[in-house]
Amino acid sequence: MRQASQTLPVATRGRGLTEITSEIRRFIEKADIKEGLLTVFCRHTSASLLIQENADPDVQADLEAFFARLAPDGDPRHRHNTEGPDDMPAHIRATLTQTSIAIPVIGGHAALGTWQGVYLWEHRTRTHQREVLLHVIGD
C-alpha cells in the first residue's frame, strides 16, 4: 500500500464556489494510485467542500441564494462578528456543509459521477487564500 499527500492552495474571489476537480485529478495521476481512497480536507472554519453539479452554473447561484436566506449577513442575533457582518454566517455555512470529503479512486481516477465536480466553497465575502489538503492511499 502506498500513499501521497499535497497541500493545494486555492485563491478565492470572495463568496462562491471554486472548482478544484482538475487539480484533484492531476494529483491522483501524479500519485499513480490505481485503487484506493482520496481524502480532501479544508483547513478553515469559514470555507467548506462540496461535491456538486458542474454543468449548470444556475445550481451554484441557487445554492448561494438559499444559504443567503438561511444564514444572512449582519444578523443582529449573532454575537460573533469580529471580522465583519459575514463572519458568523460563514461559520454557520461551513457547519452545515463539510470540511472533509472521501472519494474512491478506481482505475487511477476519482470515481466522480458524470456531472459531479469538487468545489471549495468560500463563505466570506472578501478574497482569501485557502488550503486544501489532499491525501490518497491505495495501490
Secondary structure, DSSP 4 states (H G I P E B T S, - for coil): -EEEEEEEEEE--SSEEEE-HHHHHHHHHHHT-SEEEEEEEE--SSEEEEEEE-S-HHHHHHHHHHHHHHS-TT-TT----TT-TTHHHHHHHHHHSBSEEEEEEETTEE---TTEEEEEEE-SSS--EEEEEEEEEE-
